[in-house]
Amino acid sequence: MAKKDTKALQAMANLLKQGATLTELSCPACASPIFKLKTNELWCAKCQKRVIIVKEGESTAEATRPILLSTLESTVLTKIQDLEKKLKQETEPAQIEKLTTTLSSLLQNLEKIRKMKQ
């Protein structure tokens, strides 16, 4: 067995150990089995890439929307955490006002993102 095949099999075994499930799908690039991760993402262990299934009549944009929203949500949450740290240390009233205004805007955007995900 080739070294590349052994590496792919080991990656598949690791995915199963981590709680991923084997699907009936195969990767369009390499024909390897597709796994469904706990995050509901589809993953090719051989290619080491996320797989997106586009249904007939569906655009790529529609298929990738949930992934984009999750990534955006994660980014906004990171920015909120960063601002929270800066806000804890800030003593200048004008700077505190700027930070709280930005924080408020980020929280509103986070709420919008979460509504869109539903």
Secondary structure, DSSP 8 states (H G I E B T S, - for coil): --HHHHHHHHHHHHHHHTT-EEEEEE-TTT--EEEE-TTS-EEETTTTEEE----TT--HHHHHHHHHHHHHHHHHHHHHHHHHHHHHH---HHHHHHHHHHHHHHHHHHHHHHHHH-
